[in-house]
Amino acid sequence: MRTFSHTFLAAVILSLSPFVWAGDFQKGWAAYNSTDYATALSEWQEMADAGDTNACYGMGLLYGNGFGVDMNDDLALKYYSIAAAQGHAEAQYNLGVMYQNGWGVAMDEEEGIKWYELAADQGVVGAQLALGRVYGMDYSEKWDPVTAYKWFKLAANFGDIDAKTKIEFLASRMTPEQVAEAEGSSDTWMQSHKNLEANE
């Protein structure tokens, strides 16, 4: 069983205006959170097939984890892709996970990074951590401690407890100038994303 991220969605739901559908997304979400996956599926299926962003994300969660349905990476990819293309941050992150791991699609790190960046820019901590790891591996061609530090610092700002340890480890391998550059980059990002709640 896989567990894709779904913590960001609650805040998104509260900002939605009502839609007229045969299904009820919030009813499906409540059912999903109480492990009544059959009800979630029945509420979301028609909405998702009509292109509703949040219902597509929900269907991606069901198929991506095998909750109430047989696990099906092709369908998870389909629904996540629809939601991600419409700007759903958690769907973008989960799509990045699928591409990075080759679940239902050929493994493609660059495509994964693209979706991680879109999600991270909306404040998804999992995506920020994923980018920190991508750029923080010194044996990788993508080794970039300044960029890795920036994303780990942002994840820490948004409440990730373990990110501080990662920042300290990176800082021990960076010059003071690199650390200053990374700090400046993360500060600039926070200034340009004041609409997002952070735990600074």
Buried (B, 14 or more C-beta within 10 A) or exposed (E): EBEBBBEBBEEBEEEEEEEEBEBBBEBBBBBBEEEBBEBBBBBBBEBBBEEBBBBBBBBBBBBBBBBBBEBBBEBBBBBBBBBBBBEBBBBBBBBBBBBBEEBBBEEEBEBBBBBBBBBBBBBBBBBBBBBBBBBBEEEEEBEBBBBBBBBBBBBBBBEBEEBEEBBEBBBEEBEEEBBEBBBEBBBEBBEEBEEBEEEE
